[in-house]
Amino acid sequence: MSCTVDTGNLTITREAPLEGRKRVVIVDDDALFRESLGLNLSENGYDVDDFGDGESVLRHFNDGATADAILLDWRMPGVDGLAVLRRLRDRDVQIPVIFLTVLSDEIYEEAALKWGAVDFIEKSRSLSIILQRLRLITDGPKRGGGEPGSEGSQVLARGKLELRIDINRAFYNGNRVDLTLTEFQIVRLLASAGDTDVSYRQIYDLVRGKDFIAGYGEEGYRVNVRSFIKRIRQKFRDVDDTFTCIENYPGFGYRWADAA
């Protein structure tokens, strides 16, 4: 079974998704990039719709379409990516949005997270990283009604920290902390470990995928992890300047220590 969607400047014939496959929407004005990424995602088990501008994808969702995730470029002619995200949220379209862009300045990332994006990835990152981030979103958390912090729970709470597993959102002392999806997963790993230290390698494997070749020896991945932790700490301190919960075990890794 198939249906045809008229997006104004192109027509897409869309097959009904195979059972178990997730649907991803790509929005980017670079046709070659859309084609390449779309083919790669299709080969990795996703059904893909793609659009070359913001207005087309807004009409697509305004007509009642849905998806499991949206990969959204920032710089596009006409309606840019941030405006697309804001208008989707204004229309109560709550599909997870990942920005996939050449922009790397933190000001863009902060604006994207402020308006409800779940992650912000540079286009230069490898396909394996994009797939890993995408799967974290489209596979979703394990469902269940356990106690906070238990298997299947939708909320993990430790001291002043509250992690909403269902929506990948972090709160500290009642204030939202604007973490990227990867940063959220790192905090979740630390908070779930109890009083156990989490190694640099465990954190790096979470970010890059297990057994990824880090390069530059041990210091290569440790520097990368330290950079992530530095940014995470700063984001928590932006909402509470007394934050000291991420402690370092020199030469090994980090642990989450509840605030006094």
SERO-4910 file (N, C-alpha, C, O; in steps of 0.05 Angstrom, whole numbers):
BEGIN
 pado doro    nc1    nc2    nc3   cac1   cac2   cac3    cc1    cc2    cc3    oc1    oc2    oc3
  Met    A     17    -24      0      0      0      0     18     25      0     38     25     14
  Ser    A     10     45    -16     26     70    -17      8     94    -18    -16     91    -25
  Cys    A     19    117    -12      4    142    -14     23    163    -26     47    161    -23
  Thr    A     11    183    -39     27    204    -51     22    230    -36      0    238    -30
  Val    A     45    243    -29     44    269    -14     54    291    -32     77    289    -43
  Asp    A     38    311    -37     46    334    -53     57    356    -34     42    367    -18
  Thr    A     83    361    -35     95    380    -17     98    408    -29    111    425    -17
  Gly    A     87    412    -52     89    439    -65    110    439    -86    105    444   -110
  Asn    A    136    434    -79    157    434    -99    167    406   -106    185    404   -123
  Leu    A    157    386    -93    164    359   -102    142    340    -92    127    346    -73
  Thr    A    139    318   -106    119    298    -98    133    272    -89    151    262   -103
  Ile    A    126    262    -67    138    238    -56    118    216    -55     96    220    -43
  Thr    A    124    193    -66    107    170    -63    119    154    -40    142    145    -40
  Arg    A    102    149    -20    111    137      5     98    110      9     74    108      9
  Glu    A    114     90     12    104     63     18     96     62     48    108     76     65
  Ala    A     76     47     54     69     43     82     92     30     96    105     12     84
  Pro    A     99     38    120    122     27    134    119     -2    139     97    -12    146
  Leu    A    142    -17    137    142    -45    144    139    -47    175    148    -29    189
  Glu    A    127    -68    184    122    -72    212    149    -71    227    168    -85    220
  Gly    A    150    -55    249    174    -53    265    194    -32    256    212    -25    271
  Arg    A    190    -21    232    208      0    222    199     27    232    175     33    233
  Lys    A    218     44    239    212     71    247    214     90    224    229     85    205
  Arg    A    198    112    225    198    132    203    213    157    212    208    168    233
  Val    A    231    165    195    248    189    201    243    209    178    242    202    155
  Val    A    241    234    185    238    256    166    264    272    165    274    280    186
  Ile    A    275    275    141    300    292    137    292    318    124    277    318    104
  Val    A    301    340    136    295    367    125    321    381    120    335    388    139
  Asp    A    328    385     95    354    397     88    353    407     59    341    393     42
  Asp    A    364    430     54    363    441     27    384    429      8    385    436    -16
  Asp    A    402    413     19    422    400      3    411    373     -7    410    354      9
  Ala    A    404    371    -32    391    347    -43    409    323    -42    400    301    -36
  Leu    A    435    327    -48    454    304    -48    457    293    -19    459    269    -16
  Phe    A    458    311      0    460    302     28    435    287     36    437    266     49
  Arg    A    412    297     29    387    283     36    386    256     24    379    236     37
  Glu    A    394    254     -2    394    228    -15    413    208     -2    406    185      3
  Ser    A    438    217      3    458    200     15    449    191     43    451    167     49
  Leu    A    441    209     60    433    202     87    408    184     86    406    165    102
  Gly    A    389    191     69    365    175     67    370    146     59    358    128     71
  Leu    A    388    142     40    395    115     32    408    100     55    403     76     60
  Asn    A    426    113     69    440    101     92    420     93    114    422     72    126
  Leu    A    401    111    120    381    105    140    363     82    132    356     65    148
  Ser    A    356     82    106    339     60     96    353     33     98    340     13    106
  Glu    A    379     33     93    394      8     95    397     -1    124    403    -24    129
  Asn    A    393     18    143    395     11    171    368      9    185    366     11    209
  Gly    A    347      4    168    321     -4    180    301     19    184    281     14    198
  Tyr    A    305     42    172    286     64    175    271     69    149    282     66    127
  Asp    A    246     78    152    232     89    129    236    119    130    235    132    151
  Val    A    241    131    107    250    159    105    232    176     87    225    168     65
  Asp    A    224    200     97    212    221     81    232    244     81    244    250    102
  Asp    A    236    257     58    255    280     59    242    304     45    226    302     27
  Phe    A    250    328     55    240    353     45    263    373     43    282    373     59
  Gly    A    261    391     23    282    409     17    279    437     29    297    454     26
  Asp    A    257    442     43    253    468     55    233    466     78    219    446     81
  Gly    A    233    487     95    217    487    119    187    487    113    172    473    127
  Glu    A    178    503     94    150    505     88    138    478     80    116    471     88
  Ser    A    153    462     64    143    436     55    138    417     78    118    404     79
  Val    A    157    416     97    154    397    119    132    407    138    119    390    150
  Leu    A    129    433    141    107    443    158     80    435    146     62    428    161
  Arg    A     77    437    120     52    429    107     48    399    111     26    389    115
  His    A     70    384    109     69    355    112     56    347    139     38    330    140
  Phe    A     66    359    160     55    353    187     28    366    192     12    356    207
  Asn    A     24    389    179     -2    402    182    -24    385    170    -48    387    178
  Asp    A    -17    368    150    -37    351    137    -41    325    153    -56    307    144
  Gly    A    -28    323    177    -34    300    194    -13    278    193    -16    258    206
  Ala    A      9    283    179     30    262    178     44    260    205     42    279    222
  Thr    A     58    238    209     73    235    234     99    221    228    104    213    205
  Ala    A    116    219    248    142    207    245    153    200    273    142    209    293
  Asp    A    174    184    274    187    178    300    209    197    307    216    200    330
  Ala    A    219    211    287    240    231    292    243    249    267    237    241    245
  Ile    A    254    273    272    259    292    250    288    300    252    298    309    273
  Leu    A    303    297    229    330    307    227    329    333    212    321    333    189
  Leu    A    337    355    225    331    381    215    356    398    211    372    401    230
  Asp    A    359    409    188    381    428    183    374    455    194    350    461    198
  Trp    A    394    471    200    388    498    211    386    518    189    365    532    186
  Arg    A    406    521    172    407    541    151    393    531    126    403    513    112
  Met    A    370    542    121    355    536     97    342    561     86    336    579    102
  Pro    A    338    563     60    325    587     49    296    588     59    283    568     63
  Gly    A    286    613     63    258    616     72    257    611    102    269    626    118
  Val    A    242    591    110    239    584    138    263    568    147    267    545    138
  Asp    A    278    578    166    302    563    175    294    542    195    270    540    203
  Gly    A    313    526    204    308    503    221    295    510    248    277    497    257
  Leu    A    306    531    260    295    539    286    266    548    284    250    541    301
  Ala    A    259    562    262    232    571    258    214    547    253    191    546    262
  Val    A    224    526    239    208    502    235    202    489    262    179    482    268
  Leu    A    223    486    279    219    474    305    199    490    322    181    478    334
  Arg    A    201    516    322    183    533    338    154    530    328    136    528    344
  Arg    A    150    529    302    123    527    291    111    500    295     87    497    299
  Leu    A    128    479    295    119    452    301    109    451    330     88    440    336
  Arg    A    125    462    348    117    462    377     93    479    382     76    472    398
  Asp    A     90    502    367     66    519    370     41    504    362     20    509    372
  Arg    A     44    485    343     22    469    333     19    443    349      3    426    342
  Asp    A     34    441    371     34    418    388     42    392    374     33    370    381
  Val    A     60    395    355     73    372    343     98    365    359    117    381    359
  Gln    A     97    344    374    118    338    394    137    316    385    149    302    401
  Ile    A    139    312    359    158    292    348    187    300    356    193    324    353
  Pro    A    203    282    365    231    289    372    246    300    349    246    289    327
  Val    A    260    323    354    275    336    333    305    336    340    313    343    362
  Ile    A    321    327    320    350    328    323    360    347    302    355    344    278
  Phe    A    375    368    311    388    385    291    413    372    280    429    362    296
  Leu    A    415    371    254    438    360    240    449    382    222    438    387    201
  Thr    A    471    395    231    478    421    218    508    425    218    523    411    233
  Val    A    518    443    202    546    450    202    552    470    224    576    475    230
  Leu    A    532    482    236    537    502    257    546    488    283    533    468    292
  Ser    A    567    498    295    578    485    319    579    503    343    585    494    365
  Asp    A    573    529    339    573    547    362    552    540    382    530    532    375
  Glu    A    559    542    408    541    534    429    516    550    430    495    541    440
  Ile    A    517    575    419    493    592    420    470    579    403    447    582    410
  Tyr    A    477    565    381    457    552    365    446    527    380    422    522    380
  Glu    A    464    512    392    455    489    407    436    497    430    416    484    435
  Glu    A    444    518    445    427    527    467    399    536    457    379    530    470
  Ala    A    398    550    435    372    558    424    356    534    416    332    534    421
  Ala    A    368    515    403    354    491    395    342    476    419    319    468    418
  Leu    A    358    472    440    349    458    463    327    473    478    308    462    488
  Lys    A    330    500    478    310    517    491    282    513    479    262    513    493
  Trp    A    281    509    452    256    505    438    247    476    436    228    470    422
  Gly    A    262    458    449    252    431    451    265    410    434    256    387    432
  Ala    A    288    417    420    303    396    406    315    377    426    321    385    448
  Val    A    317    351    418    328    332    437    358    328    433    372    317    450
  Asp    A    369    337    410    398    334    406    407    353    384    391    364    369
  Phe    A    433    357    383    446    376    364    472    363    355    491    361    371
  Ile    A    473    355    330    495    340    319    507    354    296    493    364    278
  Glu    A    534    356    295    548    368    272    547    348    248    550    324    252
  Lys    A    543    359    225    542    342    201    568    326    196    568    306    182
  Ser    A    590    336    207    615    322    203    618    296    218    636    280    213
  Arg    A    599    291    237    600    266    252    594    243    235    580    245    215
  Ser    A    605    220    241    602    196    225    573    186    226    558    192    244
  Leu    A    567    169    206    540    158    204    535    141    229    512    140    239
  Ser    A    555    127    240    551    110    263    542    127    287    525    117    303
  Ile    A    552    151    290    544    168    312    515    177    308    499    177    327
  Ile    A    509    185    284    481    194    278    462    172    283    441    176    295
  Leu    A    469    147    275    451    124    279    448    118    309    426    112    318
  Gln    A    470    120    323    468    114    352    450    134    366    433    126    383
  Arg    A    453    160    360    436    180    372    407    176    364    389    179    381
  Leu    A    403    169    339    376    166    329    362    142    342    338    143    349
  Arg    A    377    120    346    365     97    358    358    102    387    338     91    397
  Leu    A    374    118    401    367    125    429    339    138    431    325    135    450
  Ile    A    333    153    409    307    167    409    284    149    399    264    147    411
  Thr    A    289    136    376    267    122    363    261     95    377    238     86    376
  Asp    A    281     83    390    275     58    405    261     64    431    245     47    440
  Gly    A    265     88    442    251     96    466    260     81    491    274     61    489
  Pro    A    251     91    514    257     77    539    240     52    542    219     49    530
  Lys    A    249     35    559    233     11    566    209     20    582    211     36    601
  Arg    A    186     11    574    161     19    587    156      3    612    163    -21    614
  Gly    A    143     15    632    137      1    656    130     21    678    132     45    673
  Gly    A    123     11    701    114     29    722    129     25    748    117     27    769
  Gly    A    155     19    746    170     14    770    175     39    787    166     61    780
  Glu    A    190     35    809    197     57    826    218     74    811    232     64    794
  Pro    A    220    100    818    240    117    806    268    104    809    276     96    831
  Gly    A    282    103    786    309     92    786    310     62    781    331     51    777
  Ser    A    287     49    780    286     20    776    283     14    746    276     32    730
  Glu    A    287    -11    739    284    -19    711    256    -14    702    236    -22    715
  Gly    A    253      0    679    226      6    669    214     32    679    192     39    670
  Ser    A    227     45    698    216     69    709    218     92    689    237     92    673
  Gln    A    200    111    690    201    135    673    215    158    686    221    178    673
  Val    A    221    156    712    235    177    726    257    165    743    253    146    757
  Leu    A    281    177    741    303    169    758    310    193    775    317    214    765
  Ala    A    308    190    801    312    212    820    335    205    839    336    184    850
  Arg    A    353    225    842    375    223    861    380    250    873    389    269    860
  Gly    A    373    253    899    377    279    912    362    300    897    337    298    893
  Lys    A    376    321    889    364    344    874    360    338    845    347    353    830
  Leu    A    371    315    835    369    308    807    344    292    801    337    274    815
  Glu    A    331    300    779    308    284    769    312    281    739    313    301    724
  Leu    A    313    256    730    315    250    701    289    239    691    280    218    701
  Arg    A    276    252    672    252    242    660    260    225    636    266    235    615
  Ile    A    261    199    641    271    180    621    253    180    596    262    176    574
  Asp    A    227    185    600    208    184    577    212    206    557    206    202    533
  Ile    A    222    229    566    226    251    547    255    261    546    260    282    534
  Asn    A    273    246    559    302    254    559    306    282    569    321    298    556
  Arg    A    294    289    591    297    315    603    308    313    631    301    295    646
  Ala    A    327    332    638    339    332    665    330    357    680    328    378    669
  Phe    A    325    353    706    318    375    724    336    373    748    342    351    758
  Tyr    A    345    396    758    361    397    782    350    418    801    348    442    794
  Asn    A    343    409    825    331    427    845    307    441    833    301    464    840
  Gly    A    292    426    816    267    437    804    271    453    779    251    461    767
  Asn    A    296    458    770    301    473    746    310    455    724    326    437    727
  Arg    A    300    461    700    308    445    677    336    451    669    345    474    668
  Val    A    351    429    662    379    432    653    379    424    623    371    402    616
  Asp    A    388    442    606    386    437    577    409    420    567    429    431    558
  Leu    A    406    394    570    426    375    561    420    365    533    396    361    526
  Thr    A    441    359    518    436    345    493    429    316    500    432    308    523
  Leu    A    421    301    480    414    273    485    438    257    496    436    241    514
  Thr    A    461    262    484    485    248    493    492    256    522    499    239    538
  Glu    A    491    282    528    497    291    555    477    279    575    485    271    597
  Phe    A    452    277    567    431    265    584    439    236    590    436    226    612
  Gln    A    447    221    569    454    193    573    478    190    591    480    170    606
  Ile    A    497    208    590    520    207    607    512    211    636    520    197    654
  Val    A    495    232    641    485    237    668    469    213    678    471    205    701
  Arg    A    453    201    661    437    178    669    455    155    677    450    141    696
  Leu    A    477    151    661    496    129    668    508    134    695    510    116    711
  Leu    A    517    159    700    529    165    726    510    162    749    516    151    770
  Ala    A    485    173    745    465    172    767    455    144    772    447    138    795
  Ser    A    456    127    752    446     99    756    467     81    769    461     59    777
  Ala    A    492     91    771    514     74    780    516     73    811    534     60    821
  Gly    A    498     87    824    499     87    854    524    101    863    531    123    853
  Asp    A    539     89    881    564    101    891    588     89    876    611     93    885
  Thr    A    583     76    854    605     64    838    617     84    819    602     99    806
  Asp    A    643     83    816    656    101    796    651     89    768    651     65    764
  Val    A    647    107    749    643    100    721    669    108    706    678    131    707
  Ser    A    680     89    691    706     94    679    704    113    654    682    116    643
  Tyr    A    726    125    647    728    141    623    718    124    599    704    133    582
  Arg    A    728     98    598    721     82    575    691     76    574    680     76    552
  Gln    A    678     71    596    649     67    596    634     91    585    616     88    569
  Ile    A    643    114    593    630    139    583    635    142    554    617    149    538
  Tyr    A    660    137    545    667    140    517    652    120    500    643    127    478
  Asp    A    649     95    510    634     75    495    605     84    491    592     79    471
  Leu    A    594     97    512    566    106    510    564    128    488    544    128    474
  Val    A    584    145    486    583    167    467    589    157    438    574    164    420
  Arg    A    609    140    436    619    132    409    610    105    400    611     99    376
  Gly    A    600     89    418    594     61    412    616     43    422    640     51    422
  Lys    A    609     19    431    628      1    444    651     -6    425    647    -12    401
  Asp    A    675     -5    436    700    -13    423    708      5    400    723     -3    382
  Phe    A    697     30    400    705     49    380    735     55    384    744     58    406
  Ile    A    750     57    362    779     63    364    783     92    369    777    109    352
  Ala    A    792     99    393    793    127    401    815    143    388    811    166    382
  Gly    A    838    130    383    861    145    373    876    159    395    864    166    416
  Tyr    A    901    164    391    918    178    410    919    164    437    923    177    457
  Gly    A    917    138    437    919    123    462    897    130    482    876    140    475
  Glu    A    903    124    507    883    128    528    875    158    531    852    165    535
  Glu    A    895    175    527    890    204    531    871    214    509    857    234    514
  Gly    A    870    200    486    852    209    465    823    209    474    810    229    471
  Tyr    A    814    187    485    786    186    493    782    200    520    760    210    525
  Arg    A    802    201    537    798    215    562    794    244    558    778    257    571
  Val    A    809    256    540    805    284    534    777    290    524    765    309    531
  Asn    A    767    272    507    740    274    496    720    273    519    701    289    519
  Val    A    723    254    537    704    251    559    706    275    578    685    285    587
  Arg    A    730    285    584    733    308    601    718    332    589    706    348    604
  Ser    A    719    335    563    705    357    550    675    355    554    662    375    560
  Phe    A    664    331    551    635    326    556    628    333    585    609    347    590
  Ile    A    644    323    604    638    328    633    640    357    639    624    367    655
  Lys    A    659    371    628    662    400    633    637    415    624    627    432    638
  Arg    A    627    408    601    602    421    591    578    414    608    561    431    613
  Ile    A    576    388    616    553    380    632    554    395    659    533    405    668
  Arg    A    577    396    672    580    410    697    571    439    695    556    450    711
  Gln    A    580    452    673    573    480    669    543    484    666    532    504    676
  Lys    A    530    466    652    501    469    648    486    466    674    466    479    678
  Phe    A    496    448    692    483    446    718    489    471    735    472    480    750
  Arg    A    513    481    733    520    505    748    505    530    738    501    549    753
  Asp    A    496    529    713    480    551    702    453    553    717    442    575    718
  Val    A    443    531    727    418    531    742    422    530    772    404    537    787
  Asp    A    446    522    781    452    522    810    482    524    813    497    505    808
  Asp    A    492    548    820    521    552    821    535    537    844    559    539    846
  Thr    A    520    523    860    532    507    881    536    478    873    544    461    889
  Phe    A    529    471    848    530    444    838    558    432    840    577    444    830
  Thr    A    561    409    853    586    395    856    583    364    854    600    349    863
  Cys    A    561    355    842    554    327    844    570    308    826    571    284    831
  Ile    A    584    319    805    600    301    788    629    303    798    643    322    794
  Glu    A    638    281    811    664    280    823    683    264    805    674    245    792
  Asn    A    708    271    804    728    257    788    745    239    805    754    246    827
  Tyr    A    748    214    795    767    195    807    792    196    788    791    183    768
  Pro    A    812    212    795    835    216    777    846    190    766    852    171    780
  Gly    A    849    190    740    861    167    726    841    144    720    848    126    706
  Phe    A    816    146    730    797    125    726    771    136    713    764    126    691
  Gly    A    758    155    725    733    164    714    718    183    732    730    200    745
  Tyr    A    691    180    734    674    198    748    653    183    764    647    160    758
  Arg    A    641    197    783    618    186    798    599    209    804    606    232    805
  Trp    A    573    201    808    553    221    816    551    219    847    545    198    858
  Ala    A    556    242    860    554    243    889    532    263    896    533    286    890
  Asp    A    511    253    910    488    270    916    497    294    933    514    291    951
  Ala    A    485    317    927    491    341    943    482    337    972    463    324    978
  Ala    A    497    350    990    491    348   1018    464    361   1023    454    362   1046
***
